[in-house]
Every structure is written in C-alpha cells, then in structure tokens.
C-alpha cells in the first residue's frame, strides 16, 4: 500500500512540475492587461492569458503539495 501511495505522489509531482514549467507566468504576459508600449491601455487578451496561466500555475503548486504529502504519508503506512 505504501508503494502505491508513494507512486501516486511521484506522479502528482511530475505532473505538477511539468505544468509549472509550462505555465509559470512568463515576464512578457502582464496579468493586469497593460501593454508594454504605454501603461494607460488595457489589453483584454493579455488579461485572459494571464488568468489561464495563473490557474494552471496554481494547479501545479497544489499538485506538488499533494505529491509531497502523499510521499510523506507513504513513509508511515505499512
């Protein structure tokens, strides 16, 4: 049973790491929608992309926390 829990934790960590690699908010996307030419304009597509990246990066962090938690729990299950 401990091996299965540990393996699930590792899978969650791998998926979370890959999502974080892909959806960690890059510096070229402004989540508030301001363009880099002037700060008075708001670009709606930038806001939408920023929200998508923010959601996926939060899911990645949650998966990493769950994965580490499962690995910790597997140490105490016999």
Secondary structure, 3 states (H helix, E strand, C coil): CHHHHHHHHHHHHHHHHHHHHHHCCCCCCCCCCECCCCCCCECHHHHHHHHHHHHHHHHHHHHHHHHHHHHHHHCCCC
